[in-house]
Amino acid sequence: MSVVSATPYTLHMIPTRPDLALRSADQLNERIRSLMLCSGGRLSAEQRAEYQVLVVAWAAAMREDVVKAA
């Protein structure tokens, strides 16, 4: 498991999941939306951790899409 700094100014470390790298930004966005809908917008600690991992994976997928488009 690798870790990524959330910002250069925080100590938060967010674990990444290699299996999420295989998903498209649309698929990751759908999972994020589903997580929020199922929780009613109030995430448990476990759900919050999953949300953070999903957002990092989604951002990476979006960057990859931009690079491909360029």
Phi, psi and omega in degrees: 000132177258165178234151181229134177288132180297315174213163180292348186254004179241163177261004181292131176243129183248120179290147177247156179240119181303328181295334178286338180294341181275353182267151178281164177301322179296318179295318179293320178298319179297320179293321178298314179298317180298317179300316180293320180294315181295330182268355183069020179084000179243100186275138171287173178300318179294317179294322179297319178296317178296318179302314181299317179296317180297319181295319178297316179295320179298315180298320178295319179295322178295318178298318179297320177297322180293318179297316179298322181290331182282000000 
